[in-house]
Amino acid sequence: MSWVVLVLSGVLEAVWATALGRSEGFTRLAPSVTFGLALLLSMGGLAYAMRELPVGTAYAVWVGIGAVLTVLWAMATGEEPASVVRLLLVGLIIAGVVGLKLTH
């Protein structure tokens, strides 16, 4: 169960990171509220997962999922350029997250 919660928390990290960027310094209400809610749920899920998983592994997986989804979303929406090299580098992050799961 901890792994499921951790993965969902990583997804919520991407949500709050994207919302933070769109909040324009907390001057836009909807993205600011989305940021706050997603942050609370994401951190709560990370804390829950850390009750059973090692801190380093849980944190690295959480950050990795959040980072990968955030950059893929930014590429998909045209906010960041996409290239083969960038996608390969994102793939390395994914490989690291999967490796941490497999070695746990």
N, C-alpha and C positions, 0 to 999 in steps of 0.2 A: 504494500500500500504506500509506503514511503516513496518508492520510485515513481509511482503514478502522480502523487502529490507534487513531487519535485519537478517532474516534466511539466505539469500544468502551471506550476509557479514560474518556470522558465518562460513559458508562453506569455504569462502575464507580465514578465519583465520586459518583453518586447513591446507589449501594449503600453506600459507606462513610459518606456523610453520614447516611443513614437509620440505619445500624447504630450510628453514634456516638450519635445521639439515643436509641436504644433500649438502649444499654449502661449507662445510668444511672451515668455517671461511672466506667466500666470496672468496675462491680461485678457485671455479668452476663456470664458466660463466652462464650456463643454469639455475642451481638452484638459483644462485644469482639474475638473472634477473626475474625469476619467483617469488622469494621472494619479490622483490621491487614492481612489478606490483600488485601482490595479496595483499600486505600490503596497497598500496595506495587505491585500490578499496575497500578493507575491511574496512579501516578507513573512507573512504568517505561514504560508505553505513551506517556505524554506526552513523556518524555525521548526515546524512540525517534522519535516523530513530529517532534520539534523538530530532528532531524538534517537533515530536508529542508524543513520548513515554517518560516516566520518565527516567531520567539518570540511576538510580540504576537498574531498570527493564531491560532496553535496554542493559546495560553493562553485567549484569548477564546472560541474555539469549545469548548474543553474545559470551561471554567467555565459557558458558556451551556447546553451539553447537560446537565451535571450539575445546574445550578440548575433548569432546566425540568422534568427528570424527577423531581427531588426534590419540587418543589412540586406537580406533578401527582399524584404518588403520595400525598402528604400530603392533598391534596384528595379523591382517590379513596377513601382509607381513613377519611376523616372527621376526621383530625387537624387540618386547617385548613379554614376555610370556603371554599367555591367560589362565585364570582359571575361574572357576565358581564364586569364590569370587570376582575377579576383574570385571567380567561382571555384577555381582549384584551391585557392587559399581558404575559402569558406569550407570547402570539402575537408581540408586538414583539421579545422576546428571540429567538424562533425566526427571525423575519425577519432580525434582525441576524446570526445564525449563518449562515443561508443566503446572505445578502449577502456575508459574508466569504469563504465558499467560492466563490461565483461570481466574485468579483473577484480571486481568487488566481491 
